[in-house]
């Protein structure tokens, strides 16, 4: 399978990794703690 975009998500948990997305050499991880969302962005070299 070839793809430039992969998106995995889980829903319904208050404190968790909400989703992980890969798109053209970049990774975004969505986190939730105490119901507050945050995103972490990483460039893959």
C-alpha positions in Angstrom: 0.0 0.0 0.0 1.4 3.4 -1.0 0.0 6.6 0.5 1.3 10.0 1.3 -1.4 10.5 3.9 -2.3 8.2 6.8 -4.7 9.1 9.6 -5.5 7.0 12.7 -8.0 8.1 15.3 -9.5 7.0 18.5 -12.5 8.7 20.1 -14.4 8.7 23.4 -11.4 8.7 25.8 -11.0 11.8 28.0 -7.2 11.4 28.4 -5.5 9.7 25.4 -3.8 10.1 22.1 -6.7 11.2 20.0 -5.2 10.8 16.6 -2.0 10.3 14.6 -1.6 11.7 11.1 1.2 11.2 8.6 1.3 13.4 5.6 4.3 13.8 3.2 7.1 13.5 5.7 5.3 15.2 8.6 3.7 13.6 11.6 1.0 15.2 13.8 0.0 13.7 17.1 -3.2 14.9 18.7 -3.3 14.5 22.5 -6.0 15.0 25.1 -5.4 15.6 28.8 -8.1 16.6 31.2 -10.3 17.1 28.2 -8.0 19.7 26.7 -6.7 19.0 23.2 -3.1 19.6 22.0 -1.2 18.9 18.9 2.5 17.9 18.4 4.0 18.4 14.9 7.2 16.5 13.8 9.1 16.7 10.5 10.6 13.4 9.3 13.9 14.0 7.5 
